[in-house]
Amino acid sequence: MTLPGWNDPAEDRANPQRISERQRVRGELEARLRDRDIDLVGDESDEDVVTLINAIEEFETRRALLGGDSFTNTPQSSDPDDERLVLPQRRDDETIQHFVQRVRDKTKDLAR
């Protein structure tokens, strides 16, 4: 998903409410990531967060299409139904871009 003008300083100056709206939306997206036990280190841009959410939702959609249960196929599960259907976890030293790529790669693997 491309977000034209999402972080456009000229748009922000013309409409200061955009800043608070963007912060509110980012807070909601970060909460959705926390609900999935996805850690953010704080240096992620707004675009990084949106890209990550999109990648995770694509994975979850693919898992659902395969009949995978989102409650039993979690990293916290001691006995997932299918290890392939478990969302990868971000490593402590991993950049957001690398993590997004791993999620996308795993999503592609599920399509095979």
MOFEN-V12632 format. One record per residue. N is the residue number from 1. PHI is phi in whole degrees, -180 to 180 (* if undefined). Layout:
n	phi
N	PHI
N	PHI
This chain:
n	phi
1	*
2	-100
3	-117
4	-63
5	76
6	-57
7	-123
8	-88
9	-56
10	-65
11	-65
12	-63
13	-67
14	-73
15	-142
16	-59
17	-65
18	-59
19	-64
20	-68
21	-65
22	-63
23	-65
24	-64
25	-64
26	-61
27	-59
28	-65
29	-65
30	-63
31	-64
32	-63
33	-69
34	-60
35	-61
36	-97
37	59
38	-98
39	-88
40	-113
41	-96
42	108
43	-101
44	-76
45	-77
46	-57
47	-64
48	-60
49	-65
50	-64
51	-62
52	-65
53	-58
54	-61
55	-63
56	-67
57	-67
58	-64
59	-61
60	-64
61	-64
62	-63
63	-60
64	-63
65	-63
66	-87
67	85
68	-75
69	-84
70	-74
71	-92
72	-92
73	-99
74	-123
75	-61
76	-81
77	-70
78	-77
79	-146
80	-64
81	-60
82	-151
83	-57
84	-64
85	-94
86	-93
87	-62
88	-64
89	-103
90	-74
91	-78
92	-57
93	-100
94	-93
95	-71
96	-63
97	-65
98	-67
99	-64
100	-58
101	-64
102	-64
103	-64
104	-64
105	-62
106	-66
107	-63
108	-63
109	-61
110	-70
111	-79
112	-86
